[in-house]
Amino acid sequence: MATFVMLANFTEQGIRNVKDTVKRAEAFKETAKAAGVTVKEVYWTLGQYDVIVTAEAKDETAVTALGLTLAKAGNVSTQTLRAFGPGEMAEILGKVK
């Protein structure tokens, strides 16, 4: 499974309905599960991003479809990053010439 980090910011709609954010996060986890993505953690943060999600998925296609589904709801805008653990990074570095 590949690891992904999703960085999210509330839209105007999302901040207007911010009191529902925890409920929306739970619904997001269910949507993710149905899409073949396992949400590991959801954090609400201070600073540049309002929410950070860590997730695992078989491939980029599954997590991209999930991100588009999330964006379509209109409460957040997201940026998704592929993350590499130590073992994966060691394998990558082994291929560096």
DAHU-V983704 format. One line per field, one symbol per residue. ss: DSSP state (A for helix, B for strand, O for the rest). phi: phi as a letter, one per 40 degrees, with the letter a starting at -180 (. if undefined). burial: + if it has 16 or more other ideal C-beta (glycine too) atoms within 10 Angstrom, else -. A space follows every 10 residues. Layout:
ss: ???
phi: ???
burial: ???
This chain:
ss: OBBBBBBBBB OAAAAAOAAA AAAAAAAAAA AAAAOOBBBB BBBBOOOOOO BBBBBBBOOA AAAAAAAAAA AAAOOBBBBB BBBOOAAAAA AAAAOOO
phi: .cbbbbbbbc cdccccbccc cccccccccc ccdccgbccc abbcbchcbc abbbabacac cccccccccc cccgcabbbb bcbbcdcccc ccccccc
burial: -+++-+++-+ +--+------ +--+---++- -+---++-+- -+------++ +-+-+++--- -++--++--+ ----++-+-+ ---------- -------
